[in-house]
Amino acid sequence: MAYGDREENRSVALYWDFENLHAGLAEAKFGEGYYAKPDTRFKPQEPLVDVQAVTELSASFGPIAINRAYCNWQFYGRYRDALLQSAVELIQLFPPGASAKNGADIKLCLDATEDISRFGHVGTIIIVGGDSDFMPVAQKIKAAGKILIGVGTRRNTNRHWAKSCHEFRYYENLVEDDVAESLAKPNIGPAAPPLPPADPAAEILKRAIRLLAETKGEPWVNKGSVWHMVKRLDSTFDPKDHGHANFAEMVKALDALVEVRKGDSDHIVRLR
C-alpha cells in the first residue's frame, strides 16, 4: 500500500524541547529544584524520557517527516540508542553561560515557523515541551491551517500553552499503560508457569490499533490505516518474517486478539 494524498496521510513534524521534558521528569522523580542545580544539570543525565512512546504517538497522526530534538546533547549521551531507534535529528545548543537557558524554545519556534511555510505536505505539528514561550508559535501554526498537538508533563506544563493547542497530551498518560501492564503481572508463587515468549506480530498489531483508536477517539479503526501505522512503528516489519503470507492473513491468524467487521468502504478492526 502506497501513501497517497488522503488527509490521513498528511505528514507530521515533531519538535522536542528535550531538556524541558527531561528536566520535568527529573524534578518529579527527585524533587522540586533538583534539576536547576548546576552540579545536577551539567553532568551526564540518566535516561528518563520514553522516546519511543512519544514517537509512536506522533506516528498515529501520520507519517513523520520531521523529527527534531533541541538540547545541549553533551550531557545526554545515554539516550543515544533510544534516539537512534526513533530516527531523531539532534540539534546541539550550548547555553551561553553557567546559569543561562540554551535557547531551545526560540530555535524550535523559528524552525517550526519556517518549516510550515516550506513544506505544504506537513499537516500536523507536534511540540514536546511545557513552556508558555510556545504560545506565539501556536498562533502562527493555527493561522497556517495546521493541526497543533502539544505534549508535556502535568507538573511543568503552562496551562495557557496547553489550551493554545488543538489537542494536548500529558506525557504521563502516554506511558502509564506500560507501567500499569507491568504492575498487573504479580508473582504468584514459585509454581507459576513461565510466560510464553511474546509474539512480535501480535505486539506490533496491538500497539498500532491502540494508538489509532486513542487518536481517533473510537475503538474501531480502518484495517488499511492499521497497516500504515504498523509500518510507521517499524518500517522493516514484514508479516512473512512471522509466518504470515501477508498483512490480511496475519490479522486473520490473530483473531483472538482482533475483531474484524465490514465497514462502509473497508474492513474495520478493534482490539478484543
C-alpha angles and dihedrals in degrees: 000000000000126000112256136186094273115133091245089061096053109129128256128225113204120195123184127200082198101181090049091058094042092048092052092052092046092053092046089053101039104024143269114315094013097121095042092068110101093224088056101039099045099056136074109297127224112234112260103151118090096221093180094055093055093043091050091050089052092049090056088069094053143296111324111241098169124031107171129163127193121207147117090269097187088089097040103065092122088071089061099109095043092049092048092048090054094043094237118177108224121219112196116217122179117203110238092227143015093265099028128111116249092233094238094144093053094048091045092052093048092050094046092050091050094045096053089056094046103042115052093178091067107097103163129048119197119192119191109204141077105229124126085222087084093065096090093051089048089063091049092049094050092045088055089057096250127137113245122208121182128201125191145131119278094235098049104034119108106230093218090056091048090051090051091066126083085230132004125200122197112225092225090062092054094058103031093085091060091046092048091048092053092047090050092065104078123181105254098194135287095294094062110119117243116263115257115251114272117260106231092205092053092045096052092044091052092048093048095050093044093051094047092046092051092048095047094040096232134084097233116078134172114270091224091055089053091058091051089049092050090054091049090053092048119006090191095056114124122175089215089066088063099045100269124120092218142337094279091054090047092055090047091051091051095053090131087065102034134045117209130195138163115270131192095277105357141016113280127208140195137180115264 
